[in-house]
Amino acid sequence: MKNKINMPNIALIFLLLAVTSPIFAQAGDYYVDTNNGSASDSNPGTASQPWKTITKANQTLIAGDTVYIKAGTYSSYIAPTRAGASENARITYKNYGTDTVTIQNAVYAISLSGKSYITVQGINFQNCSQFISIQNYSNYNVVSNCTFNQCSTTGGWVTGSVILNSRYNWIHHNTFSSCGVCSGGSGQGSVMDIGSDEDSGVGTANYNLIENNTFYHGGHHVVGLCNDITRLEITICTMMRGQTEEGKEPCIWRVGQRVTDTILSRVIDSVTRLFLVTVQL
């Protein structure tokens, strides 16, 4: 007797796979437009019916999704609820076309905690308390073609950081400036730190690539390289010294004895204190 195929059972199996398997999820394109009079977070987020806030995008996006942010000034920062899944299934935030998008007066510019495969591109951040916070095993994230200017924090030390076992992040073609305070010839605060005094254990911020950025005007230092970094590359970055009255604070400040295999390419100290980085540490 020939075996009979139970078609209803097979149909049920495919239905269950479609409901439960992530490979069936379709990547989507969404839009945020604060200046659109009909924009609402109750909308589906299409080009004709956009969302109003970046907060809605944070809450909604899943792996593979892209949100296009249209011209305007926004007050909510980038902090996705979910992570991307792979290089081909990222969560992406980017400006729409050549639109000028500004996020200002927020607690963070970008906050990634335990989130990987996130891309942020083409956004201006102004007067945020902290620029970038990438921490707690946040890996393979990309931040590019953004500007970060004028931290609103006046009493803290770190206003941008990649710490706590966050690796393989690529930060490139951005400008970071004006963080921390200086008074009476001494300074406090930095533009960005890789690793942290509070980190413990080997490899807390390994294999990150900081490439083709401009950094300047940190209160105490501009970029800090802290404990337990076993490999970091800072390539073709333009730097200016800290902003103390004497102008003597360092561009790059090393903390601890375990910062190894750090590659800085092209350091040129000019009369204007402009640093392009060419030293092997």
Secondary structure, DSSP 8 states (H G I E B T S, - for coil): ------HHHHHHHHHHHHHH-GGG----EEEE-TT-TT--TTS---SSS-BS-HHHHHHH--TT-EEEE-SEEE-S-B--SS---BTTB-EEEEESTT--EEEES-SEEEEEES--SEEEES-EEES-SEEEEEESS--S-EEES-EEE--S-SS-SBSSEE-SS--S-EEES-EEEEESEEETTEEE-EEEEES-TT--SS-TT-SEEEES-EEEEESSEEEEE-TT-S-EEEES-EEE---STT--S-SEEE-SS---SEEEE-EEE-TT-EEEE--B-
